[in-house]
């Protein structure tokens, strides 16, 4: 063997040794670089696999070593521990959201509206309660699928990121993650469609709930048809009254039928609203059936995949979704049945509407016949002749007797009043005593009240005989009296005060009084007011309620007061003697002896003025005589003072005149 041959053999052995070392550190089955750590640990830590360094061979003596083989480049996995934790949290959130499933509420339990009859309100109440529960349940399902969409989307994004991170290092594992991400995207898409369908559900449920609520309100508020008021038999009524009674019955029937027509038309509109909302709900149910089938298909497909852990996770979802489609299909069938029931009810309601319209037309035609002018004229003539024939003479005789009774009552009242007055009259016809005045006042009040009562009774009895019902008149009078007592407090106060004035005999007709700043002679006193005539003829009407104080100048006795001025140089003793003498003469005269209760006498000086001394004389007199006695006493004193030479001063003015000089 020559040297060249030996070199060739050494080179071959070196290459063989280098190939053996490279085989120990070559790539693994999943494409990731091999290392002493397990694949699971590398997946958890996300660290790069570092290949073991190749052993260096000692160069052969005399032979140049072969060039070293290039080391394989490590593949970097961009998915660290924080990303793995975020992925695990997203998966836990998705599983927790899936486990928080709300209760599925069904609308299958619903009464038959077409045959509800009088129990319609109860059926509508049950339906309204079911719709409210369904609305609450669907809101919870809407929130549930919204969370499913968000959590599934986040988890799918995490698996997509992990699949990209392991695409080069471990292609098979990356494919598994891609499959998981794809299933989650399908699930998120399903959740999105579920959410949108829940919106349709809620809209349809809210629409039907509003329609049912309006219909229930209309059913509860709809008044029952008023029955025609039972009336007397037309045999006992006059033709006019019988025709009026029939006309009133027809009008009442028209009113009842119009009310029933309004209720039927309202029911018809509300039933149509229920139909529309029920159809919308049926469409949502049909979509929900398809989505439930797709939900089960997605979950079922994942349980049959080669990813065992992932399939076990989806097996619970598949079991829960297995019977959902059947339940929703049953509810869909119930919805179809309910729509058919609404169709039947709509048909019946439409018949009710048509019947009421025809009935109203017939009644309005009958009303026109009863309300015709010729019909009323015929009934009026028949009533008039019938009344004159059977009742006219009876009514005329009764009215005549009532008139006689009224005349007799008025005569009795007048006689009673005269009897009372005669019992208190004395022999003096020229002057009325206080007792006579009081009696006349009370007699006037009694006579007025008694006459008013007699006329009222006569009118009421006469109206009863003519055929007028006096019950409402009496009731109205009672209500009017009650209203007056509450609203007209001044009138009540006037009457009450007037009664006390009469009872206490504060003043009577003929008395001279001062009331509310007005003085005069009392002309009339009644329970409402007092009338006073002044000296100049002015008549004052004063409400009794406004009288707070009374000055009666003619009660029991009066006093004549005379004041006269004499000069300062007059003899006052002589003045007093003259006054007393004149008073005695006046008291002894035939003309004044009955008017004066005592002789006028000198009292004394009352005032010392600028030009005279004023003296006073006075006397106690009969009521109402003080003014005449005062005038008479003044007259007599003037004559006596003139005869005695006693000067009666009076104010004087001295005017000096001076002739003008001639120009």
C-alpha positions, 0 to 999 in steps of 0.5 A: 500500500503506497502513501497515496492509498493510505491518505485516501483511507484516512480521509474516508475514516475521518469522514465516517467519524464526522457523519457519526457525530452529526447523527447524534445531534440531528433534528427531531421528528417534529422539526424542532432542534433536539435537546436533552429537555422533553418537548413538553418542557420546551413547550411550557418554557418556550426556550430554544433547543440548543444542540450539543457540541460535536466532539472534536477529533484529534488530527491524524499524524501526517494527515491534514484534518478534514474541514468541520461540518456546518452546525444546524441553526436553532429555530426560535419559538416566540411564545414565552411563559407570559403568553402561555399564561394569557392563553390559559386565562382566556381558555378558563374565561371561555369555559366559565362563560359557557358554564354560566348558562341561563334558564331557557324559558318557553312560550309553548304554554299558551291558552287558546285565544279563539275559544277563550270567551269570558276568560279572555282576560285571564288568558291574556294575563297568563300570556303577558306574564309568560312574555315578561319572563321570556323577555328577561330570559332572552336578555340573559341569553343575549348577554351569555352569547355576547360573552361567548363571542368575546371569550371565544374570539380572544381564545381563538386569537391566542391559539392562532398566535401560538400556532404561528409561533410553532409553525417552523419548530413543531409543524404538527403541533402548530396544525393542532393549534390552528384547528383549535383556533378555527373551531373557536372562530366558528363558535364566535361567529355562531355566538354573533349570529345568536346575539343578533337573533336574540335582538330579533327575539327581544324586538318580537317579544316586546312588540307582542307584549305591548300588543297583549298589554293594550288588548288586556287593558281594552278588555278590562276597561270595556264597559258592559253593554247597558241594558235598556231600563225597564219601563212601564207597560205601554198599555198604561202610557199615553201614545205620546209617552209610549212613543217617547219610551220606544225612542229612548229604548232605541237610542239606548240600544244604538249607544250600546251597539256603538260601544260594542262596535268600538270594542270589537274594532279595537280588539280587531286592531290589537289581534292584528298587532299580535299576529304580526309580532307572533310572526316575527317571533316565529321567524326568530324561532326558526332561525334559532332552530338552525343556529341550535343545529349548527351549535351541536354540529360544531361541538360534535365535530370537535369531539371527533377530532384527534385532539383528545384533550380538546375533544373532551372539553367539547364533549360537555358542550355537545351533550348540552346542545343535543336536545336544544334544537328539539325544544326550540322546534317544539316551541316553533310548532306551538307558535304556529298553533298560536298564530292559527288561534289568532287567525280564528279569533280575528275571523270571529272578531271581524264577524262581530264588527260586521254584525254590529254595523248592520245592527246599528244601521237597522236601529238608526232606521227605526229611530228615524221612523219613530222621530218623524214629525208626522209620527209625533203629531199623530201621537200628540193628537191621540194623547190630547184627545185621550187625556181630555176624554179620560183625565181632563175633567178630573184634573180640572176639578182637582185644580179648582179644589186646590184653588179653593183650598188656597183661598181658604188658607189665605183667609185663615192666615189673614183672620189669624193675623187680625185676631192677634192684632186685635188682642193687643190694640187699645182704645187710643187709635191715634197713637200705637203703643210699643206692644201694638208695634211689636205685634204688628211686626211679628204679624207681618212676618208670620203672614208673609211666611204663611202665605209663601208656604200656602202658595208653595204647597198649592203649586206642588199639589197642582203640578202632581195632578197635572202629571209633573214629578215633583220629586226632583223639584223637592230634591233640587230645592233641598240641594239649593237650600244646602248650597245657600246655607254653605255659600250664602253665609251673609244671607244666613246671618241676616235671617238669624239676626232678624229672628233675634231682633224680632224675638228680643223686640229691639225695635218695631214698626213706627219706632225712631231708631239710629242704625248703621249711621242712619236715623229714621222711622222704621217702616218694615222689619222682616227676617232679611232686612229692616227699612228706615225712612228718614225725615226727608223721605229717603228710604234705607234698606239695611240687612239685618246681618250688618246691624251691630248696634241699635239706638231706639229713640222711642222705647219706654220714654223720651226727654224733651230738652230745650236750651235758650240763651239770655243776656249777661245782664239778665236776672237768672233767678227771674229766668228760672222762675219764668221757665218753671212757670211756663213748664207748669202751665204746659204740663197742666194744659189739655193738649200736653198733659198726656204727652208729658210725664212730668212738668218741664223745669229749669235745669241750669246754665249749660254754657257761657258764650260770647254774647249770651248765657245758655240755660237748659230746661227739660222734661220726661215725656211719652215715647216719640213726643220729645220732638213736639214737646221741645218745639212747644216749650221753645215757643212758650219760653220765647213769648214769656221772655219777651213779655218779661223783657228778658233779652235773647241776644243774637250775633250782630255785625256793625257796618260803618259807611263813609261817603266817597269824596266828589271827584 
